Amino acid sequence: MEVVAVAVLAFFALGYLILGGADIGTGMMLPYLGRTDQERRLVLTGIAPFFLANEVWLVATIGLLAGAFPELEAVVVHDLYVPFTLLLFGWVVRDMGLWLRGRVDRRAWRAVADVAVFTASWCMALGWGALIGAVLGGPSLIGMAAAAVLFGLHGLAFSALRLTGVLRRRAELGLPGAAARFLLTSAAVAVIGILAGARLEPAGMAADRASLAFLLPPTLAVLPVLMAAQAWMWWMFRHRVTRPSYL
Amino acid sequence: MDTATLDLARLEFAVTASIHFLFVAFTLGVATLVALVQTRATVTGSPLHWRMTRYWGQLYVINYAVGIVTGLVMELQLGLNWSGLGHFSGNVFGSLLAMETLTAFFLESTFLGLWIFGWGRMNRWLHLGLIWGIVLTAYASAFWIMLSNGFLQNPVGSRVVDGVLRLTDASAVFTNASALVALGHLMGGALLTGGLVFAGVSAWQLRGARHGDEVVYATSLKWGLRVALPALPVTAWMGVTHFDVLEATQPMKSALLGDSAEQALLQGQLAAQYGPDQYVPSSIGTIAAYLMMFCWVLMLLVTLVGLAGRRVRLRLLTLALPLPFIALLAGWVFRETGRQPWVVYGLLKTGDALSPMSPLALRTSLVVFTGLFVFLGVVNYWLLARFARRGPDGSALGVTSADPAASIPHPTF
């Protein structure tokens, strides 16, 4: 049963790092990809329908940590108070920038929102780098630099798949094969996630069997529904961005 | 752990939870009304009801976005500041929180993205199904959260093994009266909130006498009052019923509304049972409970006057807008301060749940997040007022024009 719990936890954590990493990376590259106000709006339209549905993978991961691995949550969250707080702060600011950017039709308002999305995306990437670096036992600066490069490239590859025209060319960096590069950066993100996850040895810290028996069957039962809803969303918004949406 | 740090951590959680809950109450109530209005619009094709859907949907979406981020901070704060709670009760309490994220919030957010960005890009019945999916998953969230909170109030279905709680009877957790009666009370309060938001904002707009949209506001006002009226007795009935639950589970909390002799008697009993400590909670709970009931009476009067259709009703309904929010927060203050000094009633004291952390880290996070939330609360209120004033044509939802400029909302002032 612990093996199933670890597999479900890894599924949601890796799902977040790959999907959420793409929209964090896009936010990090916002001033490079979008040079004008309208261009930046289109760049954000590329992640607009997805970022909320991406971050719930992390919410589910935290929920699973609290429910199926309470001891591990205490270790991870508490021992890494500072990077977690950085991450959380970035998360809040970034979401607000994204959600509220289009709500006031003033240049200054959108500029503030763009700065919020850009800096908070960096804040989140560096927070993740510090966290994963600390878990892997390396110096946190190296972890932060690695996360920034990896998320940045991942976001560019994703944007190259989502945008058109000059924005797409900027995201492609003059290289062909954006889809292949996206798969490559996704794989790199996943490998690092798996290494860090294995280092935490979650199997030994699982909740007792009664709790897992309470939690896991309903989780496995709803999993196909969750994945169907996600698949529907990705299918619905699969087309490249040609005009701005709600954000 | 010194009491100053404990008080700071409690304050931070109280601020986060209170601000978050303002958004939750708005979301639960207003989403239900938006779903009802969209159903009417989809079935009849009436342009009036489509305009209402877009108007209220826009306010709902603005509010939801800020609600999410405050919720994230709240959930992570449990792990950051209250690791003792996770250590002691993670097997049960943590499982319930996990069920909320997996079976409710995950779907709610995915559906919401589809509802917002898929507007006009899919079959309208499918789109209607999405808003109902959002409402039902929001209710499911409330169910799991109240089960978790009810468990802390009255930890049934479990026992302590090696200093850690173990789940022994899941059905007892699901039928916990401390959770279910409170859930009924809260859902009544949320629908009352949604109804009074519809009525209050509409009354405010009608007083301003904007041309052209009067029928949108007059109809919304009627819908709001029709939801508020039945929600009032349900809320009161569940609240009164909950006092019976308290008599059995937390006599000291119900004694907060009794006399001091009763409190002294209970203090003696609890001290004998659990060892010496202060078991009489702060009197702030008493004040909060009476404030909540007072607000309820005012809301009843305003709703009745509103339905009677007197001229004064527009002013009264506008003034009544803060009442449901005050009542809900006061109710939570009563519920949460009234169970102190316990975090898991009878098993774990609040002071023992606190993470070992430096007062500096705590003070920094308190200042940073409280400052951020107050700022976001003000921005949210300002945006809500702005879009409420703009009317249905100011909504950015469902704008499907091919012209990029047309999808940017135009300011009206």
Interface residues (C-beta under 8 A of the other chain):
Chain A: Q38 A48 P49 F50 L52 A53 E55 V56 W57 V59 A60 I62 G63 L64 L65 A66 G67 A68 P70 E71 E73 A74 V77 H78 Y81 V82 F84 T85 L88 F89 W91 V92 V93 D95 M96 W99 L100 G102 R103 V104 D105 R106 A207 D208 A210 S211 F214 L215 P218 T219 V222 V225 L226 A229 Q230 W232 M233 M236 F237 R243 P244 S245 Y246
Chain B: I62 A65 V66 I68 V69 L72 V73 E75 L76 L78 G79 L80 S83 G86 H87 G90 N91 V92 G94 S95 L96 L97 A98 M99 E100 T101 L102 T103 F105 F106 L107 S109 T110 F111 L112 G113 L114 I116 F117 G118 W119 R121 M122 V164 R166 L167 T168 A170 S355 M357 A361 S365 V368 F369 L372 L376 V379 L383 R386 F387 A396 L397 V399 A402 P404 S407 I408 P409 H410 P411
